[in-house]
Amino acid sequence: MKAAVIESVGRAVVTEVPDPTPGPREVVVQVAACGLCGTDLHILQGEFAPKLPVVPGHEFAGEVVGVGTQVTEVAPGDRVAVDPSLYCYECRHCRTGHNNLCERWAAIGVTTAGGAAQYAVAPVANCVRLPDHVRTQDAALIEPLSCAVRGYDVLQSRLGAHVLIYGSGTMGLMMLELAKRTGAASIDVVDVNPVRLETARGLGVSASAANADELDRPQGWDLVIDATGNAAAIQDGLGRVAKAGTFLQFGVADYATRVTIDPYRIYNQEITITGSMAVLHSYERAAELFAGGVLDPDVFISDRVPLDRYPEALEQFAAGVGRKIVVVPE
């Protein structure tokens, strides 16, 4: 079969690889669409994936075309979205309900072959069947949405909060849509990309700007969410949190990224700084929200690119052009 392969640091190719074979409790999915994510860029940079080469792609959906000998939950022809998370269920973190922090954490498309291919293997337990009205090629959005749902779980947002989001790429826009549905009093967005900021305005924001200084909230925001992973944005956002407010590190920063904090202010103003790592008990909820129309796929997906053009799609994503880019295997 044809697949994208990150062969080494900085090098991605499309090539032929062996067809996958399912284990007893696994299925083979014919991939309909696979989203590109910042994690894919980190893998290309030599981060996250424990070893290369690897077939990337942890945001994907498709049709079941093969099942293992012990699979009864789905059958060939079923359309599914796939949670890429792989846990050991044995370590301390798994046993205390923090599976996303598993000591043997793994993920389809990160540590094992993923969905940037014509076919992919997944545990049947990770497959969520799609209702008839959901287009399979749109369902690649469910995985990033599940990360956003996890982010809001961490925030424990209360009604009437004033929210500031840094970044209006896919993840920032998803956090915007969830903020709208969790009773925010106001939602402001900061982004230096005017095209992306225009999309945020179209989805409905209270205010938007290229710099938070342009926004009128001198007392700060109750919830500040970084969806960029950019050091300058993170540093600025930490200074915008209101008393008793919360800063959420949601964007994935490079390993070397560093910012400074003001410990006295954190103490004196009871500021919470927290993070949200991937998916935790949120994939099925995200699938239900998606089926209920929480996102408009035609707004979120800006490009549908053939698998043969995976390397160019990565370059486009790295350049910040477009919103969600999905690869469509032929």
N, C-alpha and C positions, 0 to 999 in steps of 0.2 A: 504494500500500500504506500501511498504518498504521505509524507509528514514533514513538518518543519522540525529542524533539529538545531539546537544551540550547541555547536560542536566544541567551542572553546570560548574564552573570554573575548567578546567583541565580534564573534563570528556566528551568524545564523544562516542556514541553508535550507533548501527544500530538496528532499531526496526520497529514495525508496527505502523502506524499512520492512521487517517481517510483519505479516498480519498478526494481530493479537489473538491469544487463545484464553478463554475464561477459565478461572478456577471453579471449584464446586459451587461457591457462593458468589460468583461474579457474573457480570453480563458484558456483552460486547455492544457498544453503542456506535451506530453510524452517525457521525457528527454532522449536525446541520449548521451550526454556527459556534464559533469560539471567540470570546472577547479578549482583547489585549488589555493588559493591566500594568501598573507601575512595577509590580513584582517581576514581570517578564523582563523589564529593563534591568532590574537588580540582578536577575539571573545572568543576563547578558554581560553585566559588569563583574561577574564572578562572585556575587553575593547570594545568600539564601540556599541555592541548590548545593547539596553536599558534594556532588561530583558531576562533571560533564563528560560526555555529551548527555543531553536530555531532550525529550520532546516536550516543549512547554505547553501551556494552555490549561488553566484551572477554572475557567469560566466557560462552560459548554453545555449544550443540550443536543438531543438527537433522537434517533429511533433505535429501539432495541432490535438487534438482528441475530443475536446469539445469547444463549443462557447456559450456565453451568448445571451440572447434574443435580444439584440440591436447591435450585432456584424455583420457587413457586409463586413469588409475589408479583412478578411481571412476566410477560411473554413477548416473543418476537412480534413486532408491529406496534407495541406500546411506545408512546413518545414520552421522554423523560428529561428532566434537568438533573444535573449531577452535582452533589455536594463533594468537593474535592478533598475534604478533611479526612485524614487517616490517623487514628489514635491507637495507643497500645492498650488502654483501659486497665492497666496494671499499676502504673506509677502513682505516686502520691497525689499529683495534680489531677490525674484522671479520676482517682478514687474520691477526691473532694469536689468533683464537679467542674474543675477547670481544665477540661480536655484540650482546649486550645493552647494550653501551656504545657502539654504533654512532653515529658522528658525524651520521648522517642518520636516527637512530632514529625509527621510526614504529610505530603499532599500530592494528589494527582496533578501532574503538570509542573511540579516543583522538585520532588524527590523521585517520582516515578513518571512514566510516559503519560502525557496529557492529551488534551483535546485539539491541539493544533495539527490535526491529522484527519485522514478519512475515517478512521475507526479508533476507538479508545475502550479500554477495559476499566470497569468500576465495580466495587462491591455492590450487591443488590441493595444493601441497607442504605447506600448513599444516593439512591435513585428516587426521585419524586415524580410521579406521573403527572402529566399536564392535562388540564381540562381541554375540551374540544375547541373552545374559543381562543385559546392562547396559541399564537404562531410559534412553531418550534424555533425558527431563526431568531425570534425575539427573546426566547427564554434564557439565552446566555446572560441576560441582565440579572437573573435571579441571584447568582452568586455574589456579585458586588452589592446588591441590595441587602443580602443577608449580613454582609459585613457592616453596612450602615445600621441595620436593625440592632446588631450587637453593640454598636457605638451608642445608640440611644438607650440600650439596656444599662450600659455603664454610666451614662449621664444621669439616669433617674430623674429625668426632666419633670419639672412641675408646671402646672398651668400658669400662664401669664408671664413666662420668662422672656427676657430680651436676649436674642441670640445673634451672635456675630460669627460668620463663617468665612474663613480664608480659603479661597479657591473655588472656582465655578466650573471645574472639570466634572467628569462623571460622578465622582464621589461627593464633591461639594454640592452638586445639584441634588443628589439623592438625600443628603442630609437636610437640604432645603425642603424637599418634599415631605420628609418625616417631621421636620419642625412645624410645618404648616398643619400637620395632622395631630400634633401633640399639644396644641393649645398655646403656641408661642404668641406673646403680645406683639412682638416685632421680630423681623428677621432681616438682618443687614448682611451684605456680601461684599467682600473685597477681592479684587483680582486685577492683575496688571494686563491681562489679555482682554482687550475690548470686545472681541467677538464672543468669547465665552461669557463675559459679563452681560452681554446683550441677551443671551439665552436665559440667564438667571432672571433678568428683568421680565422676560416673557413668561416665566413661570410664576412670577409674582413675589417681589421682595419689597420690604419697607423702604430700603435705601440701598444704593450700591455705589462703589467708588474704587478707584485705583489705589487709594491710600485711606486708611481708617481716620486720618486727621480730617478728612473731608466730611465725615459723618458726625452728626450732632448728638453725641452721648458722652459728655465729659465725665459722668459718674461711672462709665464702663458698662459692660454687658454681664448678665447673669451667667450665660453660657458662651464660651468662646471655643470654637472648633477649628483646628487646623486640618485642612484636607489637602495640603500641598506637600508636606515633608521638607519644605524650604526653610533654611535656617533663619533668613531675614523675616519671613512671615511668622515663624514660631516665636522669635524674639519679640516681635511687635505685639503679637497676640497675647503673650504672657503679661504684658503691661496694660492690657485693655480689660482685664477681668475685674468686675465690680466686687465690692466687699461681699464676702460669703458666697462668691461665685465659683465657677468651675471652668478649668481649661482642659479640653480633651485633645490629646495628641492622636489624631486619627490618620493623618497622612503618613506614608512610609518614608522616613528619612534615610539617607545613606548612613552607613556605619560610622563614618567620620564626622557627621554633623554634631556641632556643639552649640549650646546657648547658655546664657547665665541666668540665674534666678536671684531673687531678693528674699532671703530666708526670713528677715524680720517682717517684711510685708506679708508673706505667706502666713506667718504666725499671727500678726496683729490684725489682719483682715480676714482671717479664717478662709483662705483661698485653697481650693482643692485642685491639684494637678494630677491627671490620670491619663491612662492610655486604653486603647481598644485594639486587640490583636485578632484579626481574621474573624472566624465564624465560631459561635458557641450557642448551641440550642436555638439557632435563629434561622436556619435554612428553610425549614417547613413553613415557618411564619412568613418569611419573605416570599415564598412561593404563593401563599394565600393572598398576601397583599398585592403581589404582582397580578395574579388572576383577577383581583378586585379592582384593578386599574389605578393603583397608586402612582404608577409611572406611565408616561406616554412613550412607547418605544421609538416612535418616529421623531420625537424630540431628542431622546437620549442617544440613539444610534445615528451617527453622522456619516459613517462609511461602512460599506460591506465589500470586503476585498477578497478576491480569489486566493486560495491557499498558496498558489504559485508565487504570489507577491508578498508573502509573509515578511521577508527581510525589509522590503520597502515600507510595509505597514508599520513595522517597528520604528523605522526612521521617522515616519510621519508622526507617530505617537510621541517619540522622544522630542520632536520639534514643537509639540503642543498645538498641532494643527488638527482641528476637529474636536469631537467629544468622544463618545465610545466608538472605537473601531472594532468591528468583528470580522473574523476570517471565515469565509464560506468555502468549505472543501467541495471539490467537484465530484 
